[in-house]
Amino acid sequence: MLLAGKVGLVTGGGDGIGRATAITFAKDGAKVAVADIRLKAAEETVSLIKALGGEAIAIEADVSNEESVKAMVEKTVATFGSLDCASNNAALGGGFNMIPDVEADNWDRCHSVTLKGVWLCLKYEIPAMLANGGGAIVNIASLSGVRGETMQSPYSAAKGGVIALTRTAAAEYAQKGIRVNAVNPGGIRTKALVGYFKSVPGAEKETAGVHAMRRLGEPEEIADAVAYLCSDRSSFITGHALNVDGGIMVNPHTM
């Protein structure tokens, strides 16, 4: 029960890593606000949490919109009385194109959610945590933001910005009781990735092959890392971007 007695907020909690994180928060003892731009998806996550005996609410939120983020945090605090930990998970890809072929609208749309959205969440989560004496925030970044990724310049740049923003926030609030870290997932078996595998023959084997472990990760494996970084068990960790990648960064070959 890493998060017993705490209140957690998860954006992008309607499926994938966000849903797994919300459920893990609840299993570890937290009351959870599950936020997603798709209210029905958030409500489905809440139903899963309640079926396990947990306590949760669903919030419709667009993290690219400041008023929506402000209302999301306010509703969390109004419902549960505080905010102790948050996982900023909501993100949006920017398509697959070489840099000269990227449309400005795709770039802006990706950054409005993936980078601006994290900044807006921090902007309102941090004051809420300060009012409660402190807390912990984990931003979901990406290996793409560490090493770059061909054909994904908007997403890679946005996730690189998330890592820099994480470290900046950690430095600003290290003496004020708030820790801010990031997690860089490897290839994770989400609904979106499985759909990609179905459309591209051989893609699953190739993707698994870039991991030293020769397998994909599960959303719950990312969620466990997030829960640890949000817990008091990681009390001396801040400003860190943790690779949870099955060994991609140490893999000497690709197949």
Contacts in CASP RR format, 6 or more apart in sequence:
PFRMAT RR
TARGET T0000
AUTHOR 0000-0000-0000
METHOD contacts of the structure
MODEL  1
MLLAGKVGLVTGGGDGIGRATAITFAKDGAKVAVADIRLKAAEETVSLIK
ALGGEAIAIEADVSNEESVKAMVEKTVATFGSLDCASNNAALGGGFNMIP
DVEADNWDRCHSVTLKGVWLCLKYEIPAMLANGGGAIVNIASLSGVRGET
MQSPYSAAKGGVIALTRTAAAEYAQKGIRVNAVNPGGIRTKALVGYFKSV
PGAEKETAGVHAMRRLGEPEEIADAVAYLCSDRSSFITGHALNVDGGIMV
NPHTM
1 28 0 8 1.000
1 29 0 8 1.000
2 28 0 8 1.000
2 29 0 8 1.000
2 227 0 8 1.000
2 228 0 8 1.000
2 230 0 8 1.000
2 231 0 8 1.000
2 232 0 8 1.000
2 233 0 8 1.000
3 25 0 8 1.000
3 28 0 8 1.000
3 29 0 8 1.000
3 30 0 8 1.000
3 84 0 8 1.000
3 85 0 8 1.000
3 227 0 8 1.000
3 230 0 8 1.000
3 231 0 8 1.000
4 28 0 8 1.000
4 29 0 8 1.000
4 30 0 8 1.000
5 29 0 8 1.000
5 30 0 8 1.000
5 31 0 8 1.000
5 84 0 8 1.000
6 29 0 8 1.000
6 30 0 8 1.000
6 31 0 8 1.000
6 84 0 8 1.000
6 85 0 8 1.000
6 230 0 8 1.000
7 30 0 8 1.000
7 31 0 8 1.000
7 32 0 8 1.000
7 33 0 8 1.000
7 76 0 8 1.000
7 80 0 8 1.000
7 81 0 8 1.000
7 82 0 8 1.000
7 83 0 8 1.000
7 84 0 8 1.000
7 85 0 8 1.000
8 25 0 8 1.000
8 30 0 8 1.000
8 31 0 8 1.000
8 32 0 8 1.000
8 33 0 8 1.000
8 76 0 8 1.000
8 80 0 8 1.000
8 83 0 8 1.000
8 84 0 8 1.000
8 85 0 8 1.000
8 86 0 8 1.000
8 87 0 8 1.000
8 230 0 8 1.000
9 32 0 8 1.000
9 33 0 8 1.000
9 35 0 8 1.000
9 72 0 8 1.000
9 73 0 8 1.000
9 76 0 8 1.000
9 83 0 8 1.000
9 85 0 8 1.000
9 86 0 8 1.000
9 87 0 8 1.000
9 125 0 8 1.000
10 18 0 8 1.000
10 21 0 8 1.000
10 22 0 8 1.000
10 25 0 8 1.000
10 32 0 8 1.000
10 33 0 8 1.000
10 34 0 8 1.000
10 35 0 8 1.000
10 86 0 8 1.000
10 87 0 8 1.000
10 89 0 8 1.000
11 18 0 8 1.000
11 35 0 8 1.000
11 36 0 8 1.000
11 61 0 8 1.000
11 63 0 8 1.000
11 72 0 8 1.000
11 86 0 8 1.000
11 87 0 8 1.000
11 88 0 8 1.000
11 89 0 8 1.000
11 90 0 8 1.000
11 121 0 8 1.000
12 18 0 8 1.000
12 35 0 8 1.000
12 36 0 8 1.000
12 37 0 8 1.000
12 42 0 8 1.000
12 63 0 8 1.000
12 89 0 8 1.000
12 90 0 8 1.000
13 19 0 8 1.000
13 21 0 8 1.000
13 22 0 8 1.000
13 34 0 8 1.000
13 35 0 8 1.000
13 36 0 8 1.000
13 41 0 8 1.000
13 42 0 8 1.000
13 45 0 8 1.000
13 89 0 8 1.000
13 90 0 8 1.000
14 22 0 8 1.000
14 34 0 8 1.000
14 36 0 8 1.000
14 38 0 8 1.000
14 41 0 8 1.000
14 42 0 8 1.000
14 44 0 8 1.000
14 45 0 8 1.000
15 41 0 8 1.000
15 45 0 8 1.000
15 190 0 8 1.000
15 191 0 8 1.000
16 188 0 8 1.000
16 190 0 8 1.000
16 191 0 8 1.000
16 192 0 8 1.000
16 219 0 8 1.000
17 89 0 8 1.000
17 140 0 8 1.000
17 185 0 8 1.000
17 188 0 8 1.000
17 190 0 8 1.000
17 219 0 8 1.000
17 222 0 8 1.000
17 223 0 8 1.000
18 45 0 8 1.000
18 87 0 8 1.000
18 89 0 8 1.000
18 140 0 8 1.000
18 219 0 8 1.000
18 223 0 8 1.000
19 34 0 8 1.000
19 41 0 8 1.000
19 45 0 8 1.000
19 48 0 8 1.000
19 219 0 8 1.000
20 218 0 8 1.000
20 219 0 8 1.000
20 220 0 8 1.000
20 222 0 8 1.000
20 223 0 8 1.000
21 87 0 8 1.000
21 89 0 8 1.000
21 219 0 8 1.000
21 222 0 8 1.000
21 223 0 8 1.000
21 226 0 8 1.000
21 227 0 8 1.000
22 32 0 8 1.000
22 34 0 8 1.000
22 45 0 8 1.000
22 49 0 8 1.000
22 56 0 8 1.000
23 45 0 8 1.000
23 48 0 8 1.000
23 49 0 8 1.000
23 52 0 8 1.000
23 223 0 8 1.000
24 220 0 8 1.000
24 223 0 8 1.000
24 224 0 8 1.000
24 226 0 8 1.000
24 227 0 8 1.000
25 32 0 8 1.000
25 85 0 8 1.000
25 87 0 8 1.000
25 223 0 8 1.000
25 227 0 8 1.000
25 230 0 8 1.000
26 32 0 8 1.000
26 49 0 8 1.000
26 52 0 8 1.000
26 53 0 8 1.000
26 54 0 8 1.000
26 55 0 8 1.000
26 56 0 8 1.000
27 52 0 8 1.000
28 227 0 8 1.000
28 231 0 8 1.000
29 54 0 8 1.000
30 84 0 8 1.000
30 85 0 8 1.000
31 54 0 8 1.000
31 55 0 8 1.000
31 56 0 8 1.000
31 80 0 8 1.000
32 49 0 8 1.000
32 54 0 8 1.000
32 55 0 8 1.000
32 56 0 8 1.000
32 57 0 8 1.000
33 56 0 8 1.000
33 57 0 8 1.000
33 59 0 8 1.000
33 72 0 8 1.000
33 75 0 8 1.000
33 76 0 8 1.000
33 79 0 8 1.000
33 80 0 8 1.000
34 42 0 8 1.000
34 45 0 8 1.000
34 46 0 8 1.000
34 49 0 8 1.000
34 56 0 8 1.000
34 57 0 8 1.000
34 58 0 8 1.000
34 59 0 8 1.000
35 42 0 8 1.000
35 58 0 8 1.000
35 59 0 8 1.000
35 60 0 8 1.000
35 61 0 8 1.000
35 63 0 8 1.000
35 72 0 8 1.000
35 90 0 8 1.000
36 42 0 8 1.000
36 45 0 8 1.000
36 58 0 8 1.000
36 59 0 8 1.000
36 60 0 8 1.000
36 61 0 8 1.000
36 90 0 8 1.000
37 60 0 8 1.000
37 61 0 8 1.000
37 62 0 8 1.000
37 63 0 8 1.000
37 90 0 8 1.000
38 60 0 8 1.000
39 58 0 8 1.000
39 59 0 8 1.000
39 60 0 8 1.000
42 58 0 8 1.000
42 59 0 8 1.000
42 60 0 8 1.000
43 58 0 8 1.000
45 56 0 8 1.000
45 58 0 8 1.000
46 56 0 8 1.000
46 57 0 8 1.000
46 58 0 8 1.000
49 55 0 8 1.000
49 56 0 8 1.000
50 56 0 8 1.000
57 75 0 8 1.000
57 76 0 8 1.000
57 79 0 8 1.000
57 80 0 8 1.000
59 72 0 8 1.000
59 75 0 8 1.000
59 76 0 8 1.000
61 68 0 8 1.000
61 69 0 8 1.000
61 71 0 8 1.000
61 72 0 8 1.000
62 68 0 8 1.000
62 69 0 8 1.000
63 69 0 8 1.000
63 88 0 8 1.000
63 90 0 8 1.000
63 113 0 8 1.000
63 117 0 8 1.000
63 118 0 8 1.000
63 120 0 8 1.000
63 121 0 8 1.000
64 112 0 8 1.000
64 113 0 8 1.000
64 116 0 8 1.000
64 117 0 8 1.000
64 120 0 8 1.000
65 120 0 8 1.000
66 120 0 8 1.000
66 123 0 8 1.000
69 117 0 8 1.000
69 120 0 8 1.000
69 121 0 8 1.000
69 123 0 8 1.000
69 124 0 8 1.000
70 124 0 8 1.000
72 124 0 8 1.000
73 83 0 8 1.000
73 121 0 8 1.000
73 124 0 8 1.000
73 125 0 8 1.000
73 128 0 8 1.000
74 124 0 8 1.000
76 83 0 8 1.000
76 128 0 8 1.000
77 83 0 8 1.000
77 128 0 8 1.000
82 128 0 8 1.000
82 131 0 8 1.000
82 132 0 8 1.000
83 125 0 8 1.000
83 128 0 8 1.000
83 129 0 8 1.000
83 132 0 8 1.000
83 135 0 8 1.000
84 129 0 8 1.000
84 132 0 8 1.000
84 134 0 8 1.000
84 135 0 8 1.000
84 136 0 8 1.000
84 230 0 8 1.000
85 135 0 8 1.000
85 136 0 8 1.000
85 137 0 8 1.000
85 138 0 8 1.000
85 230 0 8 1.000
85 231 0 8 1.000
86 121 0 8 1.000
86 125 0 8 1.000
86 136 0 8 1.000
86 137 0 8 1.000
86 138 0 8 1.000
86 230 0 8 1.000
87 137 0 8 1.000
87 138 0 8 1.000
87 139 0 8 1.000
87 140 0 8 1.000
87 226 0 8 1.000
87 230 0 8 1.000
88 117 0 8 1.000
88 118 0 8 1.000
88 121 0 8 1.000
88 122 0 8 1.000
88 125 0 8 1.000
88 137 0 8 1.000
88 138 0 8 1.000
88 139 0 8 1.000
88 140 0 8 1.000
89 140 0 8 1.000
90 113 0 8 1.000
90 114 0 8 1.000
90 117 0 8 1.000
91 113 0 8 1.000
91 114 0 8 1.000
91 140 0 8 1.000
91 155 0 8 1.000
91 158 0 8 1.000
91 159 0 8 1.000
92 109 0 8 1.000
92 110 0 8 1.000
92 112 0 8 1.000
92 113 0 8 1.000
92 114 0 8 1.000
93 110 0 8 1.000
93 114 0 8 1.000
93 152 0 8 1.000
93 154 0 8 1.000
93 155 0 8 1.000
94 102 0 8 1.000
94 106 0 8 1.000
94 107 0 8 1.000
94 109 0 8 1.000
94 110 0 8 1.000
94 152 0 8 1.000
94 154 0 8 1.000
94 155 0 8 1.000
95 102 0 8 1.000
95 106 0 8 1.000
95 110 0 8 1.000
95 151 0 8 1.000
95 152 0 8 1.000
95 154 0 8 1.000
95 155 0 8 1.000
96 151 0 8 1.000
96 152 0 8 1.000
97 103 0 8 1.000
97 106 0 8 1.000
97 151 0 8 1.000
97 153 0 8 1.000
98 151 0 8 1.000
99 153 0 8 1.000
102 153 0 8 1.000
102 154 0 8 1.000
106 154 0 8 1.000
107 153 0 8 1.000
107 154 0 8 1.000
110 154 0 8 1.000
110 155 0 8 1.000
110 158 0 8 1.000
111 154 0 8 1.000
111 157 0 8 1.000
111 158 0 8 1.000
114 155 0 8 1.000
114 158 0 8 1.000
114 159 0 8 1.000
114 162 0 8 1.000
115 158 0 8 1.000
115 159 0 8 1.000
115 161 0 8 1.000
115 162 0 8 1.000
115 165 0 8 1.000
118 139 0 8 1.000
118 162 0 8 1.000
118 165 0 8 1.000
119 165 0 8 1.000
122 137 0 8 1.000
122 139 0 8 1.000
122 165 0 8 1.000
122 169 0 8 1.000
122 180 0 8 1.000
125 137 0 8 1.000
126 137 0 8 1.000
126 169 0 8 1.000
126 173 0 8 1.000
126 178 0 8 1.000
129 135 0 8 1.000
129 137 0 8 1.000
129 177 0 8 1.000
129 178 0 8 1.000
130 173 0 8 1.000
130 176 0 8 1.000
130 178 0 8 1.000
133 177 0 8 1.000
134 176 0 8 1.000
134 177 0 8 1.000
134 178 0 8 1.000
135 177 0 8 1.000
135 178 0 8 1.000
135 179 0 8 1.000
136 178 0 8 1.000
136 179 0 8 1.000
136 180 0 8 1.000
136 181 0 8 1.000
136 229 0 8 1.000
136 230 0 8 1.000
136 231 0 8 1.000
136 234 0 8 1.000
137 169 0 8 1.000
137 178 0 8 1.000
137 179 0 8 1.000
137 180 0 8 1.000
137 181 0 8 1.000
137 230 0 8 1.000
138 180 0 8 1.000
138 181 0 8 1.000
138 182 0 8 1.000
138 183 0 8 1.000
138 226 0 8 1.000
138 229 0 8 1.000
138 230 0 8 1.000
139 162 0 8 1.000
139 165 0 8 1.000
139 166 0 8 1.000
139 180 0 8 1.000
139 181 0 8 1.000
139 182 0 8 1.000
139 183 0 8 1.000
140 162 0 8 1.000
140 182 0 8 1.000
140 183 0 8 1.000
140 185 0 8 1.000
140 222 0 8 1.000
140 226 0 8 1.000
141 159 0 8 1.000
141 160 0 8 1.000
141 162 0 8 1.000
141 163 0 8 1.000
141 166 0 8 1.000
141 182 0 8 1.000
141 183 0 8 1.000
141 184 0 8 1.000
141 241 0 8 1.000
142 155 0 8 1.000
142 156 0 8 1.000
142 159 0 8 1.000
142 160 0 8 1.000
142 162 0 8 1.000
142 184 0 8 1.000
142 185 0 8 1.000
142 186 0 8 1.000
143 149 0 8 1.000
143 184 0 8 1.000
143 185 0 8 1.000
143 186 0 8 1.000
143 243 0 8 1.000
143 245 0 8 1.000
143 248 0 8 1.000
143 249 0 8 1.000
144 152 0 8 1.000
144 155 0 8 1.000
144 156 0 8 1.000
144 159 0 8 1.000
144 160 0 8 1.000
145 156 0 8 1.000
145 157 0 8 1.000
145 159 0 8 1.000
145 160 0 8 1.000
145 161 0 8 1.000
145 162 0 8 1.000
145 163 0 8 1.000
145 184 0 8 1.000
146 160 0 8 1.000
146 163 0 8 1.000
146 184 0 8 1.000
146 241 0 8 1.000
146 243 0 8 1.000
146 249 0 8 1.000
147 249 0 8 1.000
148 156 0 8 1.000
149 155 0 8 1.000
149 156 0 8 1.000
162 182 0 8 1.000
163 182 0 8 1.000
163 184 0 8 1.000
163 241 0 8 1.000
166 180 0 8 1.000
166 181 0 8 1.000
166 182 0 8 1.000
166 239 0 8 1.000
166 241 0 8 1.000
167 180 0 8 1.000
167 239 0 8 1.000
167 241 0 8 1.000
169 178 0 8 1.000
169 180 0 8 1.000
170 179 0 8 1.000
170 180 0 8 1.000
170 181 0 8 1.000
170 238 0 8 1.000
170 239 0 8 1.000
170 240 0 8 1.000
171 239 0 8 1.000
173 179 0 8 1.000
173 180 0 8 1.000
174 238 0 8 1.000
179 229 0 8 1.000
179 234 0 8 1.000
179 235 0 8 1.000
179 237 0 8 1.000
179 238 0 8 1.000
179 239 0 8 1.000
180 238 0 8 1.000
180 239 0 8 1.000
181 229 0 8 1.000
181 234 0 8 1.000
181 237 0 8 1.000
181 238 0 8 1.000
181 239 0 8 1.000
181 240 0 8 1.000
181 241 0 8 1.000
181 242 0 8 1.000
182 239 0 8 1.000
182 240 0 8 1.000
182 241 0 8 1.000
182 242 0 8 1.000
183 222 0 8 1.000
183 225 0 8 1.000
183 226 0 8 1.000
183 229 0 8 1.000
183 241 0 8 1.000
183 242 0 8 1.000
183 244 0 8 1.000
184 241 0 8 1.000
184 242 0 8 1.000
184 243 0 8 1.000
184 244 0 8 1.000
184 245 0 8 1.000
185 217 0 8 1.000
185 222 0 8 1.000
185 244 0 8 1.000
185 245 0 8 1.000
186 211 0 8 1.000
186 217 0 8 1.000
186 243 0 8 1.000
186 244 0 8 1.000
186 245 0 8 1.000
186 246 0 8 1.000
186 248 0 8 1.000
187 193 0 8 1.000
187 207 0 8 1.000
187 211 0 8 1.000
187 216 0 8 1.000
187 217 0 8 1.000
187 245 0 8 1.000
187 248 0 8 1.000
188 216 0 8 1.000
188 217 0 8 1.000
188 218 0 8 1.000
188 219 0 8 1.000
188 221 0 8 1.000
188 222 0 8 1.000
189 216 0 8 1.000
189 217 0 8 1.000
189 218 0 8 1.000
189 219 0 8 1.000
190 219 0 8 1.000
193 207 0 8 1.000
193 216 0 8 1.000
196 203 0 8 1.000
197 203 0 8 1.000
197 204 0 8 1.000
197 207 0 8 1.000
204 216 0 8 1.000
206 254 0 8 1.000
206 255 0 8 1.000
207 216 0 8 1.000
208 214 0 8 1.000
208 215 0 8 1.000
208 216 0 8 1.000
209 251 0 8 1.000
209 254 0 8 1.000
209 255 0 8 1.000
210 248 0 8 1.000
210 251 0 8 1.000
210 254 0 8 1.000
211 217 0 8 1.000
211 245 0 8 1.000
211 246 0 8 1.000
211 247 0 8 1.000
211 248 0 8 1.000
211 251 0 8 1.000
212 246 0 8 1.000
212 247 0 8 1.000
212 248 0 8 1.000
212 250 0 8 1.000
212 251 0 8 1.000
213 246 0 8 1.000
213 247 0 8 1.000
215 246 0 8 1.000
217 246 0 8 1.000
221 244 0 8 1.000
222 244 0 8 1.000
225 242 0 8 1.000
225 244 0 8 1.000
228 234 0 8 1.000
229 237 0 8 1.000
229 240 0 8 1.000
229 242 0 8 1.000
243 249 0 8 1.000
END
